[in-house]
Amino acid sequence: MSKCQPGPCIKTNVIGSLVLRLSILIILPSFSAIKAQSSKQITSGQTKHVIVNNGVNSLEQLSTSMELLSKRGSPSVVQIFSTGYNMDTDRGHNNTSLSSRGSSSGSGIIIAADGWIVTNAHVVQGSRWIRVRLHQETDLSESQSGRSPQALLEAKLVLADRDTDLAFLKVDATGLPTLEFSDSSDLRQGQLVLAFGSPLGLDNSVSMGVVSSVARQLDPDSPMIYVQTDAAINPGNSGGPLVDIAGHVVGVNTLILTQSGGNEGIGLAIPSNVIRSVYNQVRNEGHVHHHGIGMSARNITPALASGLGLSREDGVLIEDVIPQSPAESSGLIPGDILLSIDKKPVQNIRQLALGLDSYAVGENAQLEIQRGKQTISYEVPVVEKQDVQGRFADLVTKEQNKIPQLGILALALDDRLLPMLPPLRNQFGVVVAAKESEGAYIGEGPLPGDVIYSVNGTPVGSVDSLRLVLDDLKLADALVLQVERLGSLHYVVLEAEK
């Protein structure tokens, strides 16, 4: 037996060669796989690097866009300073109120190049002096070129509408930068927005957030809705713009919901469509239209339905019908449930307000109501809600009714006026028909609809007696008027200018 036999050795060598070749074939793909995997790892690393770079570039682009947006919007935002008198309720004195002097600041938006500015009514409420500070980069017109933009400009209050909490000011300047309104009905939850203004008196501030809600209704019995945002809004931001990424105003920052007194991420702005509508009315007609039919109503709640035994737990219930109003003349009565306006369902107060606003004054609103188990249709003429000044406007003239010391037009309380006023404490007095001027004293002064009963303790029962008392007190340092306002007695304090 040899250690090596040629035949078997050759066979063994062939098999070994085949095994070696198969091994090489198997190993080679393994090396290829490793190489491919390594190549993928390198490619993956390069992709990560590209992604990081793209991420940085995107952030840089976003930052640059925000900077440009802020730079474009800031010149149209102003800081507002007001000084005047506000009513402080003193609960320890029979629910009367005293006026106290104070100053406040807020923000505003230039909405017309010839000096029109919008802000909140509560920013300028009770103001005797209003001044506006423009942005430092604002270019004044040639007539104003000698003044610094940081100088305070005197502003005139054109109109303050408490129902919408909007006020419009006018400054003597032209060529001012403006911001345009967007269509707030196009707003979407999650949109990026910037809030401009002067929080806590810090002028030219901006914060960023998103639209949290496009239609936040705080009071279910009020038609007012707001744009909700988490952009930082604090006291002093009131009246400033909430701006979208196109640089258009989507709302006027108005209030915050807070437990601490500062920003907690729930800011509310009046929608731009409301602002545009009110502004156009003020600019073109000098007043704001609020449509009605002469009734008051509220949303039906489960508790209300349970207590009154109503057949439904939602909808709108008519609470009161004003005597001699279109609602009364048409046959509506308290307790009716309003089902629809113009065949469109009415499920809440806001839908009621929108439905009435869709009609022009004088047109008949098509109402469907439920009374007991009956469903009844009515046609009710739409009228404009008259404020006190409007109701008395045709009864006064400046020559006969002007009280220059108080800056008012006044009427003696008589049988003509008593039905136009709520129930009063007294059957005598002088009714404030309208504000005519600032008057000779410092203070908020009486408001339209107030009934003046006395001046410094002396009763007044006619326009002439009011004039005589004021003439006798022309050297007095202060006037204290006792007035009845919305069913409550108030003391209104006016001080002589020194």
Secondary structure, DSSP 8 states (H G I E B T S, - for coil): --S--HHHHHHHHHHHHHHHHHHHHHHHHHHHHHHHHHHHHHHHHHHHHHHHHHHHHHHHHHHHHHHHHHHHHGGGEEEEEEEEEEEEEETTSTTEEEEEEEEEEEEEEEEETTTEEEEEHHHHTTEEEEEEE--TT----GGGTTS-TTSEEEEEEEEEETTTTEEEEEES--S-----B--GGG--TT-EEEEEE-GGG--SEEEEEEEEEEEE-S-TTS---EEEE-S---TT-TT-EEEETTS-EEEEEEEE--SSSS--S-EEEEEHHHHHHHHHHHHHHSS---EE-SEEEEE--HHHHHHHT-S-SSSEEEEEE-TTSHHHHHT--TT-EEEEETTEE--SHHHHHHHHHTS-TTSEEEEEEEETTEEEEEEEE-EE---HHHHHGGG--HHHHEETTTTEEEEE--TTTGGGS---S-S--EEEEEE-S--SEES----TT-EEEEETTEE--SHHHHHHHHHHTTT-SEEEEEEEETTEEEEEEEEE--
